[in-house]
Amino acid sequence: MALKLSGTPPMVHGMLADPMDAMRDENSDTARSNALMHAWASDTQAVRPGPRKTFSTGAVVQAGVVLYDINGHQGFSLAKLAASLRLTTNALYRYVSSREELEALIRDAALGQPDLEDKGDWKDRVRAWAHALVRRYSQHAWLAQLPVRIPFTPNAVAWLDALLLDLQAAGFDRQTQLCAAAFLDSHVRACAITASDQKQARGLALPDEFERLLNERGLHAVADLVGQGEYVEVEIDASQMLAFGLETFLAGLEVRAGATTA
């Protein structure tokens, strides 16, 4: 989630984005604009000229989601998608104008609408939002690994809107809402990536002289862990990682809310 905060350059997960990025690729801007218009239109509204289409755009997008689930982001290609639909690659352009447009639609379809219960106080609803997003990322692990961008497709905007409404209800100002949303999205994404990485983790055998090498470099805290046998690769409980960061952040927000209303 990339958000522009009032009076600051664009914020991307708390890191300042290069202001030149937005000027580097006009074709990318055009593709994003096309994706925006296509995502908010129905298939009947987004008819493209040319031969009669075999599939709806939605069916092509869902086939893309399936391929992403099988091959991941790096393993996806238009050729593979076309083959799965028994189309030529060029025939895909009857449905979308570019790969970037298609990928934006695939991302939004996989993300889906937020499935949230409207109960509890604002902290309960923020917790529910975070856990619901983690579940969605667990269903489509590649979602958390895609480049971060400002939400502009229907489902992505719906997730942001739901979170902002909960933060508004707590009485936070606009900048706090956006900072909190960017942090929470970042934390959920990191936990989802950690959970996915754990499935591919391999044990690392450290050399016997590792402790000595660390001490020689002045890295004494880590050297002490190695000497105590505590520097080992263990499975990280991503759910505990999520809860720790979430509860710590919510506690800080609650203090901020009290200071604001005092």
NORTAQUI-V524781 format. One record per helix or strand. SS is the DSSP state (h for helix, s for strand). FROM is the first residue (numbers start at 1). TO is the last residue. If there is no record, write none. Layout:
ss-><SS;SS>
from-><FROM;FROM>
to-><TO;TO>
//
This chain:
ss-><s;s;s;h;h;h;h;h;h;h;h;h;h;h;h;h>
from-><2;10;15;21;26;57;78;90;99;122;141;154;174;210;220;238>
to-><4;12;16;23;39;71;84;94;111;139;145;169;198;216;227;261>
//
